[in-house]
Amino acid sequence: MSEKNPIAILKALSDETRLKILELLLDGEKCVCEIFPKVKRTQSTVSTQLGTLEKAGLIESRRQGKKIFYKIKNPVVCDVFKALGYSKGALLEKICCMQGGHKK
């Protein structure tokens, strides 16, 4: 994985909706149809925010039929949530938050 610009990562994390999306993804892969009702934004808005997160290299997507599923790609997301004091989320409960991901 190529390291992304820290400024781009911080900008991507600076939006409340994007942070809520990432918090939901801490429990694993989700379809946009599962995300938008929980963040209380329109599907269009959530799709735009997911695109921003993907462009920043924080998440990745895969298509299955008509649905697109998103999951956390960059282990720095887990590091940020841990630094902020979050403890819930399947990824945060693992010793290394990403399968084959970065180790301290």
Backbone bond lengths (Angstrom), bond angles and torsions (degrees), N, CA, C in turn:
res aa  C-N    CA-C-N  psi(-1)  N-CA   C-N-CA  omega(-1)  CA-C   N-CA-C  phi
1 M - - - 1.443 - - 1.515 108.32 -
2 S 1.296 116.20 130.17 1.454 119.59 177.01 1.519 109.28 -80.96
3 E 1.307 115.37 140.67 1.458 119.74 -179.57 1.518 109.51 -71.89
4 K 1.312 115.88 131.78 1.466 121.36 177.51 1.520 108.91 -87.77
5 N 1.285 115.35 159.25 1.450 122.88 176.71 1.531 109.46 -60.26
6 P 1.338 118.21 124.26 1.461 120.26 -179.13 1.524 113.27 -58.23
7 I 1.324 117.38 -32.04 1.462 121.12 178.56 1.534 109.40 -64.26
8 A 1.333 117.14 -43.87 1.464 121.53 179.45 1.529 110.60 -62.90
9 I 1.321 116.71 -39.31 1.463 120.72 178.38 1.522 110.27 -65.46
10 L 1.328 116.90 -46.54 1.468 119.94 179.95 1.521 111.73 -63.94
11 K 1.323 117.57 -38.44 1.471 120.38 176.85 1.524 110.28 -63.08
12 A 1.331 116.85 -41.76 1.465 120.69 179.48 1.526 111.22 -64.09
13 L 1.318 116.33 -33.65 1.465 120.77 -179.41 1.525 113.16 -83.11
14 S 1.327 117.53 -8.78 1.460 120.48 -172.24 1.527 114.53 -82.03
15 D 1.316 118.04 -3.83 1.459 121.39 -179.33 1.530 110.32 -99.54
16 E 1.320 116.98 134.71 1.466 121.72 -176.92 1.530 112.00 -60.38
17 T 1.321 117.12 -42.54 1.465 120.32 -179.57 1.523 110.71 -64.90
18 R 1.320 117.22 -43.79 1.467 120.06 179.35 1.525 111.18 -64.55
19 L 1.323 116.75 -37.74 1.459 119.92 177.66 1.528 110.85 -64.83
20 K 1.323 117.61 -40.44 1.468 121.69 177.48 1.524 110.65 -64.31
21 I 1.329 116.34 -39.92 1.466 120.48 178.28 1.524 109.68 -61.37
22 L 1.311 116.73 -47.50 1.468 120.21 179.88 1.520 111.15 -62.65
23 E 1.324 116.30 -38.61 1.470 119.63 178.27 1.531 110.10 -60.26
24 L 1.327 117.53 -41.52 1.468 120.84 177.28 1.525 111.28 -64.26
25 L 1.324 115.95 -38.12 1.467 119.87 -178.22 1.523 113.02 -73.50
26 L 1.324 117.04 -10.82 1.468 119.60 175.72 1.531 111.33 -62.80
27 D 1.329 116.56 -21.51 1.470 120.30 177.44 1.518 112.60 -90.86
28 G 1.328 116.92 3.09 1.453 120.58 176.27 1.518 112.79 119.81
29 E 1.302 113.96 -179.01 1.458 122.97 -175.42 1.529 111.70 -59.21
30 K 1.341 115.32 139.60 1.459 120.97 178.82 1.525 109.91 -143.72
31 C 1.328 114.69 151.16 1.456 122.76 174.10 1.524 107.92 -84.41
32 V 1.329 116.31 152.05 1.467 120.41 178.36 1.528 110.19 -56.43
33 C 1.333 117.04 -31.58 1.465 120.73 179.72 1.531 111.95 -66.20
34 E 1.323 117.86 -21.70 1.467 122.00 176.21 1.523 111.38 -88.30
35 I 1.317 116.62 -23.27 1.466 121.15 -173.81 1.523 112.48 -85.93
36 F 1.337 117.73 -48.47 1.466 118.44 -169.35 1.526 114.49 -61.30
37 P 1.351 120.82 -35.83 1.468 117.14 178.48 1.537 112.69 -67.13
38 K 1.327 116.27 -30.63 1.464 120.28 -176.98 1.523 113.19 -77.37
39 V 1.330 117.03 -26.57 1.470 119.49 177.78 1.520 111.86 -95.64
40 K 1.336 114.93 -0.96 1.473 121.86 175.87 1.528 112.45 56.99
41 R 1.326 114.54 45.71 1.453 122.95 175.26 1.525 107.40 -130.92
42 T 1.328 117.17 164.36 1.459 119.49 178.05 1.524 109.82 -70.59
43 Q 1.327 115.38 160.19 1.456 119.57 178.68 1.525 110.39 -61.68
44 S 1.317 116.39 -36.92 1.463 121.42 179.03 1.532 111.31 -62.37
45 T 1.326 115.93 -45.85 1.470 120.63 178.90 1.515 110.84 -62.07
46 V 1.322 116.64 -44.98 1.465 120.95 -179.39 1.524 110.48 -64.17
47 S 1.320 117.43 -40.52 1.465 120.08 178.06 1.522 111.32 -61.99
48 T 1.325 116.47 -39.97 1.466 120.85 177.11 1.524 110.62 -62.90
49 Q 1.324 116.82 -44.60 1.468 121.35 -179.33 1.524 110.90 -67.23
50 L 1.326 117.22 -36.89 1.464 120.39 176.03 1.526 110.33 -63.12
51 G 1.318 116.89 -38.66 1.461 120.79 176.94 1.516 111.89 -61.94
52 T 1.320 116.40 -40.15 1.465 121.09 177.76 1.524 110.49 -63.42
53 L 1.327 116.47 -44.43 1.469 120.71 179.16 1.530 111.54 -64.71
54 E 1.316 115.79 -37.88 1.462 119.51 179.34 1.528 110.75 -69.57
55 K 1.315 116.74 -41.26 1.468 121.04 178.42 1.533 111.09 -62.15
56 A 1.336 116.39 -33.71 1.466 121.03 178.49 1.527 111.99 -77.13
57 G 1.332 116.95 -6.33 1.466 120.64 178.03 1.516 114.07 82.61
58 L 1.340 117.54 16.11 1.462 120.52 -177.66 1.524 112.88 -89.37
59 I 1.324 116.78 -28.89 1.463 120.99 179.33 1.521 109.20 -132.05
60 E 1.340 115.16 168.15 1.450 120.82 174.18 1.523 107.91 -137.31
61 S 1.328 115.12 160.10 1.456 119.99 -177.06 1.511 110.82 -126.65
62 R 1.320 113.69 160.67 1.463 120.85 172.49 1.522 107.40 -146.39
63 R 1.308 115.16 144.04 1.463 121.01 -179.08 1.526 109.23 -97.62
64 Q 1.333 114.87 136.17 1.461 121.35 173.87 1.522 106.07 -134.13
65 G 1.322 116.15 102.40 1.464 120.33 -174.26 1.517 109.56 65.19
66 K 1.326 116.32 -125.65 1.465 120.57 -179.80 1.528 112.12 -90.02
67 K 1.307 117.26 -8.80 1.472 120.93 -176.66 1.521 111.50 -96.28
68 I 1.335 114.63 148.16 1.457 121.17 174.30 1.522 107.33 -116.22
69 F 1.306 115.89 128.42 1.459 122.43 -179.42 1.524 109.37 -107.06
70 Y 1.318 115.69 143.70 1.462 122.24 -177.65 1.522 109.45 -123.48
71 K 1.339 114.46 146.19 1.466 120.24 174.50 1.521 108.96 -148.16
72 I 1.302 115.30 159.81 1.458 121.11 179.16 1.524 108.80 -69.53
73 K 1.307 114.97 132.67 1.462 122.18 -178.21 1.526 111.05 -107.26
74 N 1.319 116.40 -39.47 1.458 121.98 -171.93 1.529 110.71 -99.64
75 P 1.332 118.37 121.05 1.464 120.95 -178.51 1.527 113.91 -63.38
76 V 1.319 118.28 -14.13 1.463 120.20 177.86 1.532 110.16 -62.19
77 V 1.333 116.61 -26.56 1.472 120.44 177.38 1.526 109.61 -59.98
78 C 1.324 116.38 -45.49 1.469 120.29 178.54 1.520 110.67 -63.60
79 D 1.313 116.38 -41.56 1.463 120.53 179.18 1.526 110.97 -60.17
80 V 1.326 116.75 -42.16 1.472 120.58 -179.83 1.519 110.25 -64.87
81 F 1.330 117.46 -46.83 1.467 119.68 -179.18 1.530 111.39 -64.75
82 K 1.324 116.85 -37.92 1.467 119.43 176.16 1.518 110.55 -63.90
83 A 1.332 116.84 -42.42 1.471 121.28 179.01 1.523 111.30 -63.21
84 L 1.328 116.84 -30.70 1.463 121.17 178.78 1.533 112.32 -82.30
85 G 1.329 116.74 -1.51 1.463 120.87 175.75 1.516 114.71 92.13
86 Y 1.335 117.80 10.41 1.459 119.74 177.11 1.514 109.07 -74.19
87 S 1.329 115.99 142.58 1.458 119.12 177.45 1.522 111.60 -130.02
88 K 1.344 117.74 -13.26 1.462 118.49 179.80 1.523 109.95 -91.26
89 G 1.294 114.12 152.10 1.463 120.08 -177.60 1.514 109.02 122.45
90 A 1.312 115.89 128.91 1.461 121.13 -176.12 1.521 112.33 -55.16
91 L 1.340 117.35 -38.04 1.470 119.20 -178.51 1.520 111.77 -69.25
92 L 1.313 117.31 -33.07 1.465 119.67 -178.62 1.522 112.31 -74.88
93 E 1.322 117.14 -19.46 1.458 120.90 -179.38 1.521 112.71 -80.74
94 K 1.325 116.50 -13.01 1.470 120.40 179.05 1.523 109.45 -82.80
95 I 1.325 116.09 151.97 1.467 120.49 177.69 1.515 109.64 -60.85
96 C 1.303 117.22 -49.35 1.455 122.83 172.74 1.523 105.72 -110.42
97 C 1.294 116.52 120.22 1.467 118.83 -167.18 1.512 114.92 -68.88
98 M 1.296 119.21 -14.65 1.454 120.53 -179.69 1.534 109.14 -126.75
99 Q 1.321 115.66 136.52 1.465 121.01 175.81 1.526 108.21 -59.49
100 G 1.315 118.09 118.62 1.459 121.00 -179.32 1.513 112.19 69.44
101 G 1.322 116.25 17.26 1.458 120.48 -175.12 1.490 112.95 -87.13
102 H 1.287 114.80 -160.07 1.449 120.63 -172.85 1.511 110.97 -79.95
103 K 1.313 116.11 145.46 1.466 122.03 -178.64 1.505 108.32 -119.28
104 K 1.296 114.55 146.80 1.467 119.85 -179.48 1.495 111.07 -88.76
